[in-house]
């Protein structure tokens, strides 16, 4: 995989402006450009391996990132623990996760505290908060990430609380991973389809009322729905035309090239809609066999391209770490429950990273 480097802040600011004008990515760039003003103009390139530091030094955000980095993330806490245990090399490797922005997934009936924490942290550093809204009723068809709101009214109330907590802050929201693709593949039964389409459409409207929020509706990945034409009408019914675009490869491992090609086909059918890509764990691509479980804690994977707006593709607004690297996909291959921090898996991802 190519090496990715993040330029100094001044250069990145200029590049973003040019990119927005020349490549028509103004919608996302305009929101995120303000995030760059708080970065040191003398910062070292963020895509290079972390500099050598003394073992007690806490993780710091990689310079140049427009997104907020949680200083109290699971990875940051793990570094502190391993430093205390003398695992200094492992702690250093884990900085490749701790120093880069990952999405916040507000969970449960009350998403407000986690959202407000991210918004406040991002505001202090003049950066953009990245969220995943993941509470649709009948979520994940009762599988590893089962749950979600109790009925349509419960979901409406949840999204309203979510939006109120974000407020006027610059934010990017990836909306409901799996929700559309599970209707396409039949996992979500037809009796729930009409309600789900309506709820997704309403959620997009709710979040798009916020003045500085960008919304990307999840559209699965190339391995899941091989024919992108099958996604177009479902995405439209779910309100993608009202959103800023769609998201691909969330929590999956498909290569950048495969995702770009797939996204371009979906975009063409949607009139040129832009998209974002989850590159959190796709550095080695997908597992070559066992397709049914290739998505669940596959061994030998690595971190992908660090989060950036400089994608080199006019249709791709950003590479994002939407899945939190190190969080388990579920109780498979010895992993804990879905969404639970798994330090040794995180360490493998970090050690195998090529940036």
Secondary structure by P-SEA (a helix, b strand, c coil): cbbbbbccaaaaaaaaaaaaaacccccccccccccccccccccccccccccccccccccccccccccccccccaaaaaaaaaaaacaaaaaaaacccccbbbbbbbccccccaaaaaaaaaaaaacbbbbbbbccccccccccccccccccaaaaaaaaaaaaaaacccccccccccaaaaaaaaccccccaaaaaaaaaaaaaaaaaccccbbbbbbbcccccccccccaaaaaaaaccccccbbbccccccccaaaaaaaaaaaaaaacccccccccccccccccccccccccccccbbbbcccccccccccccccccccccccccccccccccccccccaaaaaaaaaaccc
